[in-house]
């Protein structure tokens, strides 16, 4: 249906904008748009289920391709691996929870789909430059200085 196509197209453009803003997408052209269109069901599923244990087999099955073809297609369309993408979704969600709740670091890590606190910390430091606890304290200190 044309309404479904319009919705899908709009969603893809939103995803492209989001990925470009967050440096998850390099250059963009019509070929990349077609690839992202093809990947959309799997990206949407992964984004909605980021907290679950996701396998490439499960994600690739959403678009009926092999895991090898999916990985190649995803990397070609975004210049990132699927792992990098899902870690980005998880870590940005974790940052929001960290700053807006009193949950512990382990609670946040597991809630966002990380299998270990050590890996969560490593990904967090790579993204934000600080361990989660120190990052939260720095953000609180900046906010309190503004008030």
N, C-alpha and C positions, 0 to 999 in steps of 0.2 A: 504494500500500500504506500501511497505517496506520503502520508503523514508519518509512517514508520521510517521511510527513507529520509525525510526532513529531520526527524528527531535524531536519527543515527548520524547524519551529516553534521548537525549542530553539536552533538556530543563529541564527535571526532575533532571538530575545530576547537572545542573547549579543551580537549585533551592535548592537542598540539600546542595551544597557547600555554597551558599549564606546564607541559614538559619543556617548552622553550624557556619560560620564565625561570624554571628551576634547573636549567642547564642539563636536562635529561634528553634533549633532542638537539642534534647538530643542525645542519642546513635542512631546509624543507622544500620539497618540490612535489609535483603531481604524482610521481611514482611512489614517494613516501606516503602520500595521502592514501593511495590505493592499498599499500601494504598495511597501513594503520586501520583502514576499513576492514581488511581481512582479519586483522588481529583483534579487532574491537571486542568480540564476545569473550575472548580469553582475558583481555586486559580488564574488562568490566568485571568478570568473575573474580579475578585475582584481587582487584581493588576492593571489592565488596567482601571478600573472604580473607583479607590479609592476615588476620589473627590465627587462621587455621594452618595446619601443616600442609603446604601446597607442594605438589610434585609437578615436574615438567610434563610427565605423562598425562596427568589430570588436566593441566592447563591446555596442553596441545590438543587434547581430545575435544575441547570446546570448539575448535575450528577444523577438526578432522584431518590433522596432519601428524606426522611422526614428531617425536620430541626433537630429533635432529633438525628437521625442516623448520619447526617452530623456532628453535634457538637461532638458526641462521636468519630467518625472516625477521624476528624481533630485533636482532642486532643490526640488520640491514636497515630497518625502518627507523630505529631510534639511536643508533650508535652506542647503545648500552646493552648489557646483558639483562636477561629477565631478573636475575638475582639482584643486580644493582637497582632495578626498578622497584621490586617488591621491598627491598631494604629501605629505599627512599620513602615509600608509602608507610612502612612500619615506623621508621625513625621520626618522620614528621608528625605522625599520630602520637608517638611516645612523647615528643616534645610538648605537644598540646596538653596531654594528660599530666606530665611532670609539672608544668607551670600552673595548672588549674585544679590540682588535687593534692591531697596529702598522702597519696599512695606511696608505698616503698618502691625503690628501684627494681627489686625482683618482681613485684606485682606488676609494674608497668611493662617490664621486659616480656614476661610471659603473656600478659594480656594483649600485647602487640604482635605476638607470634614468634618471638625469639626463643630459641631452644635453650639458651644459657645466658646468664647474666654477664659472663665474661665477653661473649660475642656481642651482646647488646652494647656493653661499654665500649668495645673496640669500634663498632659502627658509629656510635654516638660521638666519640672523640674524633673520628675521621670526618664527620659531618659538621660538628660545631666547635671543635678545637678544645673542648673541655670534657671531663667526665660528667655524667648527668647531675650528680649532687652539687658539684662546684658550679656548673652551669645554672642550676636553679638558684643557688645563693647569689650568683652574680646578677642574674635577671632581677631578683627581689631587691637587691641593693640599688640597682639602677632605677627601678620603679619607685622605691622609697625616696631616693634623692630628687626625683622629679616632683614628688608631692610635697 
